[in-house]
Amino acid sequence: MDRTKLLFVCSRNRRRSLTAEMVFQNDPRWQVRSAGTEAGARIKVTAGMLGWADVIVVMEKRHKERLRQKYPEAMAEKPCVCLFIPDDYEYMEEELIRVLRERMEETFKPQRGTGNF
């Protein structure tokens, strides 16, 4: 079975989305990458990244809005979920890791009877 491709997105790709990529990079359910929406992002979101991903996972609602404004075609049919995690954490902070794991499990619950997400 192919793993679902997730693109984690925050503003600068230095704390939240980068932490998510590190935390979930060895998860057998997913292939993961991360990027940011801001001009000064460590890795900036591109239309190609959006095309690669099966699901876009944003940290805040404004990230989804920015992606839809800048890449309307790439985002048109693309599933996009928001974890509602504010920019209150440092890179790899224990509390951020806990919140990421909790929200990901809530968001990507297995489908009943299949064991698949």
C-alpha positions in Angstrom: 0.0 0.0 0.0 1.3 3.5 -0.9 1.8 5.8 2.0 -0.2 9.0 2.0 2.0 12.1 1.1 1.5 14.9 3.6 2.9 18.4 3.2 3.0 20.3 6.5 2.8 24.1 6.2 3.3 26.9 8.6 4.6 30.5 8.1 8.4 30.2 8.1 9.1 26.4 8.1 11.4 26.8 11.1 9.3 25.5 14.1 5.9 23.9 13.6 5.9 22.4 10.2 9.6 21.4 10.4 9.0 19.8 13.8 6.0 17.9 12.2 8.2 16.7 9.4 10.8 15.4 11.8 8.3 13.8 14.2 6.4 11.9 11.4 9.3 11.2 8.9 9.5 7.6 10.0 5.8 7.0 10.4 4.9 4.0 8.1 1.5 5.6 7.2 2.9 8.7 5.6 5.6 10.3 3.4 6.1 13.8 4.7 7.6 17.1 3.7 7.3 20.7 5.1 7.4 24.2 3.8 6.4 27.8 4.8 4.1 30.4 3.3 6.3 33.5 4.0 8.9 35.0 1.8 11.6 34.3 4.4 10.6 30.7 4.9 13.4 28.1 5.3 11.7 26.2 2.4 9.0 28.1 0.6 5.8 26.4 -0.6 5.7 25.8 -4.4 3.0 24.6 -6.7 5.1 21.5 -7.3 5.0 20.7 -3.6 1.3 21.1 -3.5 1.0 18.8 -6.5 3.2 16.2 -4.8 1.1 16.0 -1.7 -2.1 14.0 -1.2 -3.1 16.1 1.7 -1.9 19.6 2.9 -1.7 19.9 6.6 -1.6 23.6 7.8 -1.0 24.8 11.3 -3.4 27.8 11.1 -6.4 28.8 9.1 -4.5 31.7 7.5 -2.0 29.3 6.0 -4.8 27.6 4.1 -6.2 31.0 2.9 -2.8 32.1 1.7 -2.3 28.8 -0.2 -5.7 29.1 -1.9 -5.0 32.7 -2.9 -1.5 32.1 -4.3 -2.1 28.6 -5.8 -5.8 28.4 -6.7 -5.4 25.7 -9.3 -3.1 23.5 -7.2 -5.4 23.8 -4.2 -8.7 23.5 -6.1 -9.3 19.8 -5.5 -6.6 19.2 -2.8 -7.6 18.0 0.6 -6.4 20.5 3.2 -6.7 20.1 7.0 -5.9 22.6 9.7 -4.4 21.5 13.0 -5.1 24.9 14.7 -1.6 25.1 16.3 -0.5 28.7 17.1 3.0 30.0 16.6 3.7 29.6 20.4 6.4 26.9 20.3 10.0 26.4 19.6 11.4 23.8 17.2 11.1 20.3 18.6 9.6 21.6 21.9 8.1 18.7 23.8 4.7 20.3 24.1 4.6 21.0 20.4 5.4 17.4 19.7 2.7 16.2 22.1 0.1 18.6 20.5 1.1 17.5 16.9 0.8 13.8 17.7 -2.6 14.4 19.4 -4.0 16.5 16.6 -2.7 14.2 13.9 -4.3 11.2 15.6 -7.6 13.1 15.9 -7.4 14.3 12.2 -6.3 11.0 10.6 -8.3 8.4 12.5 -8.3 5.0 10.9 -11.3 4.2 8.8 -13.6 1.8 10.5 -12.7 -1.8 9.9 -9.8 -1.1 7.5 -6.9 0.0 9.6 -6.3 2.7 6.9 -6.2 6.4 7.4 
